[in-house]
Amino acid sequence: MAVIHHTALNPTKLQLLTSWLPSRSWYHGGTGEPELAKAGGFRLDDPQGEVGIEFMAVADTSGAHPATYLVPLTYRSAPLDGADHALVGTMQHGVLGRRWAYDACHDPVLVAQLLALIEGPLQAQDQNASDTPDREVTRSYTGDGPTLTNFAPTAPTATDAATDDQEGTKLLAPPGATLRLHRVLRPSPDGSALRPPGATGHVAGAWQLPDGTRARGLFAILHAVPQI
């Protein structure tokens, strides 16, 4: 299990994201600087114990319509080859030293562990406490083909298969499937965040709205591609 160090970061994660978020196609804020606050999230364990994996939900109240974004980050002790285009920034960690923070959609470790979460072998971990499962994160998988954990994403390149649009990111996925991450979080109307009809798998979770209430919604969806 990953160990959570409660220590200083310079700059902080929110400071890094304040300058990075407006460059994203799925950022819906205005022309001013984002006003960010932590709204929730969870962590995943790297089986090799080398890479920190965190899904952050961040609320932005700078615009006329507050929004919450899902930002998965990976933290590394050295640069990731071929991923300069995905670098969010570097920071100094009070215990671990210099850390490189990446948009984790382009990191093969994140993709592999997200698929393991969807299929079931991996459990989401609390964002702020070591060795503590996050019970608010739910997942499902109904696939009947080769296991997702057999899929080995390749190292990232500037033309890798993680692509953004105005609402989310399409990630690398096993052949015959599509994996999509919701970047702009939207509460489920009934609060249940059940798997969408026709989906092969999903991940859902909870976050805090700017008014202090809790919301639930979809984080990621896996679809099998129909064979022609």
Long-range contacts (C-beta under 8 A, 24 or more apart in sequence): 1-45, 1-125, 1-130, 1-131, 2-43, 2-45, 2-46, 2-49, 2-52, 2-53, 2-125, 2-130, 3-130, 4-43, 4-128, 4-129, 4-130, 5-93, 5-94, 5-95, 5-96, 7-93, 7-94, 7-95, 8-94, 9-91, 9-92, 9-93, 9-94, 10-91, 10-92, 11-89, 11-91, 12-91, 13-56, 13-73, 13-91, 13-101, 14-38, 14-58, 16-88, 16-89, 16-91, 16-101, 17-56, 17-58, 17-71, 17-88, 19-89, 20-88, 20-89, 21-58, 21-60, 21-69, 21-71, 24-164, 24-183, 25-164, 25-165, 25-166, 26-69, 26-164, 26-165, 26-166, 26-167, 26-168, 26-169, 26-183, 26-184, 27-69, 28-63, 28-65, 28-67, 28-184, 29-60, 29-62, 29-63, 29-67, 30-62, 30-63, 30-64, 32-62, 33-62, 34-60, 34-62, 35-60, 35-61, 35-62, 36-60, 37-61, 37-210, 39-68, 39-207, 39-208, 39-209, 40-127, 40-205, 40-206, 40-207, 40-208, 41-70, 41-127, 41-205, 41-207, 42-124, 42-125, 42-126, 42-127, 42-134, 42-136, 42-137, 42-205, 43-124, 43-125, 43-126, 43-127, 43-134, 44-110, 44-113, 44-114, 44-117, 44-122, 44-124, 44-125, 45-113, 45-122, 45-125, 46-109, 46-113, 47-113, 48-109, 50-76, 50-77, 51-75, 51-76, 51-107, 51-109, 51-110, 52-76, 52-99, 53-104, 53-109, 53-110, 53-113, 54-104, 54-127, 55-205, 55-219, 56-127, 57-185, 57-205, 57-207, 57-208, 59-207, 59-208, 59-209, 59-210, 61-210, 66-209, 66-210, 67-184, 68-184, 68-185, 68-207, 68-209, 68-215, 69-183, 69-184, 69-185, 70-181, 70-182, 70-183, 70-184, 70-185, 70-219, 71-103, 71-183, 72-103, 72-104, 72-105, 72-110, 72-114, 72-181, 73-101, 73-102, 73-103, 73-104, 74-101, 74-102, 74-104, 74-107, 74-109, 74-110, 75-99, 75-100, 75-101, 75-102, 76-100, 76-102, 80-107, 80-155, 80-156, 81-155, 82-155, 82-156, 82-157, 82-158, 83-107, 83-156, 84-158, 85-158, 86-156, 86-162, 105-162, 105-169, 105-171, 105-181, 106-156, 106-160, 106-162, 107-156, 108-152, 108-153, 108-154, 108-155, 108-156, 108-172, 111-153, 111-171, 111-172, 111-179, 112-149, 112-151, 112-152, 112-153, 114-171, 114-179, 114-203, 114-220, 115-148, 115-149, 115-151, 115-173, 115-174, 115-179, 115-222, 116-148, 116-149, 117-203, 118-148, 118-201, 118-202, 118-203, 118-220, 118-222, 119-143, 119-147, 119-148, 119-149, 119-201, 121-149, 124-203, 124-205, 134-205, 136-205, 136-206, 136-216, 137-203, 137-204, 137-205, 137-219, 138-193, 138-203, 138-204, 138-205, 139-201, 139-202, 139-203, 139-204, 140-195, 140-201, 140-202, 141-200, 141-201, 141-222, 142-200, 142-201, 143-177, 143-200, 143-201, 143-222, 143-224, 145-176, 145-224, 146-174, 148-174, 148-201, 148-222, 150-174, 173-222, 176-224, 176-225, 176-227, 177-222, 177-223, 177-224, 177-225, 178-222, 178-223, 178-225, 179-220, 179-221, 179-222, 180-220, 180-221, 180-222, 180-223, 181-219, 181-220, 182-217, 182-218, 182-219, 182-220, 182-221, 185-215, 185-217, 185-219, 186-217, 186-218, 187-215, 187-216, 187-217, 188-215, 188-216, 188-217, 188-218, 191-215, 191-216, 192-216, 193-217, 193-218, 195-221, 196-221, 198-223, 199-223, 200-224
